[in-house]
């Protein structure tokens, strides 16, 4: 499977890609060229090869990112969970610019990185601007499978859960069931399961 990371500059895409490849706590400079990380994800019965591409966030370098959308099984739109302006940039520029380059059945992930910068105990209900933007994106992409996750790229345990969540969601989006890696998926900031519809807003517990 291929995860392509895109989003504004400075939201932690390269740090996240590095962590997904097992190199934790590496804070990176802004990406000026696509970067590749290869890794594997093992279950009790299957080993998955995962190719991760981190693409430049600058609008002037957008042409460098487009080719890496074409073979992606999952497009991960990364933004700063503590800065709604970066999610608006994803909505206004990155989704319109890149999503048409991706396969029709690609999973769409809206990933709020840097969740450690949010106030302790803060839920999505406490972030009306972010919630409204996420709801608007999900409504606009109602024909897609949309998953919303939060992460901290500097936290190894959080990244491990994120990796499992991305693999689980990708397999589910492509209709591959019956693998022993299921996890409970909950709506961000809630105590109950999501509605299970085609457009979901969730985080891995």
Secondary structure, DSSP 8 states (H G I E B T S, - for coil): -EEEEE-STTSSHHHHHHHHTT-TT------SS-EEEEEEEE-SS-EEEEEEEE----GGGHHHHHTTTTT-SEEEEEEETT-HHHHHHIIIIIHHHHGGGS-TT-EEEEEEE-GGGS-TT--GGG-HHHHHHHHHHHHHTTTS-EEEEE--TT-HHHHHHHHHHHHHHHHHHTT----TT---EE-TT-SSB----SB---EE-
